[in-house]
Every structure is written in C-alpha cells, then in structure tokens.
Amino acid sequence: MIKSAGEPFSREPKIAMKRSLLHQSFQGFSVTPEDDYILSKKPVLVNNDLHISLAAPKKSITDYFLKNADADEIIFVHQGSGRIDTIYGSIDFKYGDYIIIPRGTIFQLHFNDENNRLFIVDSLLPLSFEALP
C-alpha cells in the first residue's frame, strides 16, 4: 500500500551540445557521488532511443521503490556490489555484472558500501536479446 507520494520532478536530460560531431572525452570516475540513486544519475549521451548515464550512488534505496515506466534499464556495475529487489525476486550483483530491468518493473537497489560506480543505459526502445545466426 502506498503511504505517500513525493512531488514529481523532471529527469529529462539537459542537452549541452546539440548535433555536435566533435570528439569528446568523458572522465566517468569524476562524477560526484550522491546519496540518492536517482539524483546520482548524470546523463552523458542522449538521443531519441537511448539515455546513457553515469552514477555514483552512496546509499541504498530503502525509503521508496523505483519504476521506470518509459524505458528498459541496463546497469553495468563498474564498481561496488549489492542486491536488487524486484517483484520477481532478489539478485545479488558485483563488479562486472549487468543488471537488466524491464520497463515498468518495481525495484530497490541495496549497496554493500558507499563506493559504487554505475554505467546506465535507459533504452526507450524495447530490448531484444536474440542469438546471432
């Protein structure tokens, strides 16, 4: 049962350079760690199909549940470990793991410590994992 709902806020990425073909170098480990998972997600590259973000969340999600109604999420764990709890069950994760969260899935992320670095892809198109011929 829902006890309360906070004020909605936009997670729409702010576009710094539109249609730029300039070479870019991103220093992903310089993303500032933040307590909250959602606030720690920093969009780096976006287009109509994908939003690629870097995140360094310090705290587990315990006060609320998440649901991405717009996109399937792929989280690559570049540093850290923990557990994801979903309506389908719980899965432990560690460095080098990919976590795939289908759109509309309700989940919580629990981290084992504050040293976490994530590479996140929000796919606005459905993900498909078919074997290549």
C-alpha positions in Angstrom: 0.0 0.0 0.0 1.3 3.5 -0.9 1.8 5.6 2.2 2.8 8.8 0.4 3.9 10.2 -2.9 6.5 12.9 -3.2 6.4 15.8 -5.5 7.2 14.8 -9.1 10.3 16.2 -10.7 11.7 16.0 -14.3 14.6 13.6 -15.1 14.7 14.9 -18.7 18.4 15.4 -19.6 19.6 18.9 -20.3 21.3 19.0 -23.7 24.6 20.8 -23.6 25.6 20.5 -27.3 23.0 19.6 -30.0 24.2 17.8 -33.1 27.9 18.0 -32.3 30.3 15.8 -34.1 33.3 17.0 -32.1 35.5 14.4 -30.4 34.7 14.2 -26.7 36.5 12.6 -23.7 34.5 11.8 -20.6 36.0 11.3 -17.2 33.4 9.0 -15.8 35.1 8.5 -12.4 34.9 12.2 -11.8 31.1 12.0 -11.4 30.3 13.4 -7.9 28.9 10.7 -5.6 25.5 11.5 -4.2 23.4 9.7 -1.6 20.3 9.2 -3.8 20.4 6.8 -6.7 18.1 9.0 -8.9 19.9 12.2 -8.2 23.3 10.5 -8.8 22.3 9.6 -12.4 24.1 12.1 -14.7 23.1 11.8 -18.4 26.2 11.9 -20.6 24.9 10.9 -24.1 21.3 11.0 -25.2 19.3 10.6 -28.4 15.7 9.6 -29.2 16.4 5.9 -28.5 18.9 5.9 -25.5 19.9 7.8 -22.5 23.4 6.9 -21.3 24.2 8.0 -17.7 26.9 7.6 -15.2 26.1 7.3 -11.5 27.9 7.1 -8.2 25.2 6.4 -5.6 26.4 6.2 -2.0 23.2 4.9 -0.2 20.8 2.1 -0.7 17.2 2.8 -1.8 15.2 2.0 1.4 12.6 4.7 1.7 11.0 4.3 -1.7 10.6 2.0 -4.7 11.5 2.9 -8.3 9.7 2.1 -11.5 10.9 3.3 -14.9 7.7 3.5 -17.0 9.4 4.9 -20.0 12.5 2.7 -20.6 14.2 -0.6 -20.1 17.3 -0.1 -18.0 20.7 -1.8 -18.3 23.0 -1.1 -15.4 26.7 -2.1 -15.7 28.4 -2.3 -12.3 31.8 -0.7 -12.7 32.5 -0.6 -9.0 30.6 -1.8 -6.0 28.2 -4.7 -5.1 24.9 -5.3 -3.6 21.4 -6.6 -4.2 18.4 -5.6 -6.4 15.0 -6.5 -5.1 12.2 -6.7 -7.6 8.7 -8.1 -7.8 10.4 -11.1 -9.5 12.7 -11.7 -6.6 16.2 -10.7 -5.4 19.5 -10.9 -7.2 23.0 -10.2 -5.8 25.3 -8.1 -8.1 29.0 -7.3 -8.1 31.7 -5.7 -10.2 31.4 -6.6 -13.9 27.7 -7.6 -13.7 24.9 -6.3 -15.9 21.5 -5.8 -14.4 18.6 -5.6 -16.8 15.4 -4.1 -15.5 12.4 -4.4 -17.8 10.3 -1.2 -18.2 7.6 -1.0 -15.5 9.4 -3.2 -13.0 9.2 -2.0 -9.4 12.6 -2.3 -7.7 15.0 -1.2 -4.9 18.8 -1.2 -5.0 20.8 -2.1 -1.9 24.5 -1.4 -1.9 27.1 -3.1 0.3 29.0 0.2 0.8 29.3 3.7 -0.5 31.8 3.1 -3.3 29.6 2.5 -6.3 30.1 3.4 -9.9 27.4 2.5 -12.4 27.1 2.9 -16.2 23.3 3.0 -17.0 21.5 2.8 -20.3 17.9 3.7 -20.4 16.5 2.2 -23.7 13.3 3.9 -24.9 13.1 1.1 -27.5 12.4 -2.5 -26.3 15.5 -4.5 -25.6 16.0 -7.7 -27.6 18.5 -10.4 -26.7 18.2 -12.8 -29.7 21.1 -15.1 -30.6 23.0 -14.1 -33.7 22.9 -16.6 -36.6 
